[in-house]
Amino acid sequence: MAIKMQRKSKNRKGENSEVAVAGVPQLYSGGFGSFFGSKGFGSEKRLYGNLRNSVPIIDGAISKIVRLTGGFNVSCADSHTEKLLADFLENVSVGGNMVGIGAFADIFLGDLLTYGTAVGEMVMEKNLRSFSLWNAELENVTLERSKENPMLMNIKASGSDYGCSVTKDGRFLFSALNPDAGCLYGNSLLKGLPFVSAVLMQIFESVGTNWERFGNLRYAVTYRPQNDALDKAYAKERAMQIAKGWSDAMKSGGEIKDFIAVGDVDIKVIGADSQILDSEVPVRQLLEQIVAKIGIPPFLLGLNWSTTERMAQQQTDMLTSELCHYRRILTPVILKICRTYLRMNALPEQCEIEWDDISLLDETEQAKARYYNAQAEKYHTEALAAHRE
């Protein structure tokens, strides 16, 4: 028997959401720590957060990856244990303001993709029969290798001298995305995009500035005095009169007002001879780099690029493999949460996580394959029967 666990969260006002939290997270310090401030991670990691805030397509791509990861089934040895575990996962408190394992997994995966590293904690209650989940803010966390054994890793809140071993202490949840050899921290999904994104934002800013200039027209009014002595004597006064008249005409708002001048007066729009640079080609080239790095098909991000049906299918298959990779990283974290709860309640800790099919398209293709196989089997059986007759 398998209990369906949808990856969705409920707020604290939802039904059955009252969970007494007695413990205090060990990874909360309320300050900024070494993840963003030492060992060269400062500017790089902070930049990844700024990229999501500055480039909408990057934020949308990461959000879609988190949602497309899908739900999962939890299966245990017996139905009673499975029911208790499913109820716990559905109503576990997350961060004090959300409920459900889906809320924790969404934030955990979002941090993992954005920063390459995600840290969580199981906050034990007084009765030691249950716990709440806490997504640690990475700026409040310090990670370092144990001096006695480099295979062990210590974790502590910033500004605290008290540290716990992630390997030995079962309260902490840690994942790193594609870490380099010998490194504790993982690599962000956005690695390699800061330069490309900076150029893209520069183009957008330039386009905005140019449209601000060209949209709000500015005029050059030129008065050329004639060669006679009278014009030369009163050139300054006439120029001041022309300037006042032009200013009054421009301040008339929606009212139509003519401008009348005497003499050789020339009026031109400033910048009328210039053309705004075409940004379509360079912007598309930069977006192609971003899409290629993140691995999301363009049509899922609202980019109407010409593509064939076969190419779209191949892009979908590639996205499926990417999502399976992220699922493999999340599965040990979810299993640790499930087994910890079962162990605390003296229940058999054997359980399995079965992820849902990633998309309806996969189910459709599988159904077609089963249908074609059934037809082939039917024709084969009829042919054998006719041959025997």
N, C-alpha and C positions, 0 to 999 in steps of 0.2 A: 504493500500500500504506500502511495506517495502523496504527501501533502504539498499542494501548490503554494509556493511562496512568491507572490508578486513583489517586484522591487519597487514598491511605492511607500511613501512615508505619510504619517498622520501627525497633525500637530497635537499639542498637549490638551487641546480642548476636545479632542475626539473621544469616542466611546472607549471605555476600558483603557484609558491612557494614564490613569493615576498610578504611578509607581513610586514607592517610597525610596528615595535615594539617601543613604546614610553616609556613603563613602565620599571622599574628596579626591579628585584626580591628582595624581602625583606629577603630571606633566603640565600643570598650569601654574604659571608664575606671574602673568599679567604684564610682562615686560618683553623687551627684545633681547634675543640671545644670539648664540654663535652661528646658527644656521645661515642667517643673513649677514653676519658681521665678522666672520673670520675665515681663514684658510682660503681666501679668494672666492668664496661663494657669495659675498655681499652683492656686488653690482650685477652679477650674472643671474642669480636667483630672483632678485627684485625685478630685474628686467622682464623675466618671464611673466610675472604677474601684471606688469604694465602692458605687455603685449596683448593679453586677453582684454584689458580695459580699453586699449587704443584701437585694435584691429577687430572689428566685429566678426569677420569671417573666421578668425582663429577661435574666438570665444564660442561662436556657433558650432564649429567643427568639434571642439572638445565636448560641448554639451550634448551634441548628437551621439558621439561615441559612448558617453556615459549612459544615455537612454537606450541606445541600440544594444548595449550589453545584454539586456533582457533579464528575465526572471529565472528562477531555479526551483527544483523540487528537492525536498529533504526526505530521505527514506531511512528508516531505522529497522532494527531487528523485529520489533513487535509494534502493534498499532498504538498501544497505550503510551509507550515512550515517544513514539512519533507525534502523537497528539500533544503531549506536554511540550515537546521541543518546538513544534509549530506555533503553539500559543505563545511561548516565550519569544520566539523570533518576531512574531507579529506585533508584540506589545512591549518589547524592550525599550527602555528610555535611552534616547540618544542626545547627548549634549544638554539635557534638561529642557529642551524646547521642541523636540521631535520624538516620534515613536516609530519603531520598526527597523528591521535590519536593512531595509532598502535605503533609508536615509543615511545610515552609517556608510553603506557600500558606495553610495553616490559621491559623498564627500571624499571618502578614501580614494576612490578611483580618480576623481577630479584632481586631487593633490598629486597623485602619482603621475598623471599625464602632464600636468602643468610644471611641476618641480622635479619630477623624477624620483621623488621620495615621499612616502606616506607613513604616518605614525598614528597609532590608536592605542587605546587603553581600556581594559575591562575594570570598571570601578566597583569593587566589592561592597555589598551591603553588610549590615551588622550581623544578620542571621547567617551569613555565608551560604545562603541557599540560592542566591541570584546575584545579578550584577547589572550595571548600566554600561553603556558604551560611550566613549569620549574620543572625538577626533582632535588630536593634538595640533595646536598651531605650530607650524614648523619654526617660527621665530622664537618659540619658547623651549626649544628642544636642543640638547647637545648630544652628539653621538661621537664616540671614540672607541678605539680598539682597546681591549684589555692588555695591560702590560705583561701579565703573566702568560696569557695565551692569545695570540692574534686571531684565533678562530672565534673568540668570544667578543661580544660587543656590549659596551656599557651605554646606558641612556639615562639622562637626568634632565630635570627642569633647569632652565637657564638661571644663573645666579645662585644655584644650590650646590653644596658640596656633597650632597647625598646622591649616589648613583646606583642603578640596578642593572643587572645583566639581562639583556634582552633574551639571551639564549636560555638562561636558567629560570628567570622569573616569568611565569606564564601569563602575567597580567597584560603584557605589552604586545602590540601587533605592529609589525614593521614589514615594509616591502620596498624594494628598489627596482626601478625600471632600467633594464639594460645597463647595469653598472660596469665601469671600466675595471680591468684587472687590478685587484688590490685596493679598490676604492669602496668606501662605505656608502656614499651617496650614489643614487642612480642618475641617469641622464634624462633630461626633460624631453618630451615629444617635440618641443619647440626648439630644440638645439639646432643651430644653423640658420634660424630664421631672423635673428635680430637685425642683421645687416639688410636683408631683403625687406623686412617690415619697415625699417627706417627709411629706405628709399621710397617705398610705397606711400608712407605717411607724408614724406616730403612732396611727392607729386600731388597728393590730395590737398595739402596745405597751399601749394602754389596755385592749383586750380581754384581753390576758394578765394585766394587773394586776387587773382586775375579777374574772376567774376565779380568780385566786390568793386574792383576798379572799373571794369567795362560796364557793369550793370548800373552803377551810379555815374552817369556821364559828367565829364568835366570839359569846360569849353575854354578855348584861347581866343580872346577878342583883341584884335590888333588894329590900331588907328594909325594911319600914315598921313601926316600933314603934307599939304601941297607946298609948292615952291614959293608961293607968294608970301609977302611979309606978314599979312594979317593972320594966316594960318600958323606961321611959326611963332608969332607973338602970343597967340592964345592956345597953343598946343596943349599945355598943361591943364588949363581950365576945361577944354573940350574933352580931354581924356578922362578927367574926373566926372564930367557930366555923363559920358558914355558908360563909365563904370557904375555910376549910381543908377542909370536907367536899366542897364543889364541886370544889376542886382535886384531891382524892383521886379523886373519881369520874371526872374527865376524864383522869387519868393511868393509868387502869386498862387502857388499850390495847384489845385485842379482848375482854377479859373484861367481861361485863355487870355493872354495879354501880349500885345505886340510890342516889339522893340524898334524904335525909330532913331536913326543916327544920321548925321550930316557929314559928308566927307568920305574919304576912302577907308571904309571899315571892313575888316575881314574876320569872319567867325568860323572856327573849325573845332571839331570834337577832338580832344586830346586822346591819342592812341587809336584813332579811327583807321589809320593806315597799317596798324599792327594786327597780327592774327594770333589767337590763342593756340598754343601748341596742342597737337592731337595727342591725347593721353591714352587712347584706347589700346594701342599696341603695347606700350611699355607696361601699362597696368595689367594687361592680360598675361604678359610674360612673368611678371612678379607673382601674380595670383597662381599661375601654373606651378611655380616653385613651392609656394605655400601648400597647395593642394597635394603635390607630389610628396612632400615631407610628412604631412599629417595622414594621408592615406584615405581621405574621404572622396568618393566620386563627386565630380563637379555638380551634377544635377541635384544632389542632396543638399547642396549649399546655395541653390538658387542661381547657379551660373548656367546660362543658356548657351552652352557651347555645342556646336554641331557634333553629334556622335551617332554611331550606328547601334542597332539593337544588340548585335553581338559584342560590340565594345562595352556597352552598358552592362551586359551580363558578365563579362570578364572583370570589370571594375567592381561589380557586386561580389564576385567570388573573392577578389583580393581583400575587400572590406571584411568579408566573413572570416578569412584567415587572420586578419588583424584582431578582430573581436575575440576569436578563439584564444589568441595569445594573451589578451588582457584577462580573459576568464581563467586561464591557467594560473595567472598571478593572484587573482582574487580567491580562487578555490581554497588554498591552504589557510587563508585568513578566516574565511567563513567556517571551515571545518574546525579550526582552533576554537572559535567562539562556541560552536555547537558542542564539541567534545568537553569543553570546560564546564558548560552548564550541566551536561549529563553526568560528569564526574562529581560535581558538587552535590548533586542530588542522588548519588549512589545508584545511578542507572547505567545500563550497558552503553558504552561510549562508541559503539560501532554505528556509523552513519555515513551516508553518501550524499553528494551533491550532484544532481542531474540538471544541467542547464537546458532551458527551452531552445527550440529551434530559433535561429536568429531572425528570420524573416518569413513572411507568408510565401514569398517567392520560392524559398527552399522547399516548403511543404507542397506547393503546387507541382514543382518539378518531380519530387519524390512520388506524389500521387500519380502523375503521368507515367512515370517509370513502372509503377506497380500495375497500372492499367494496361500498358503495352505488354508487360510480362504475362499478365493474365490472359490477354488475347492470344499471345503466341502459344501459351500452354493449351488453350482451348482448341486452337487450330491443329496443334500437334496431336492432341487426343482424338479429334475427329478424323484426322488423316490415318492414324493407327487403326481406328475402328473400321474405317472404310476399306483399308488394306486387308484386314482380317476377313471381312465379308467376301 
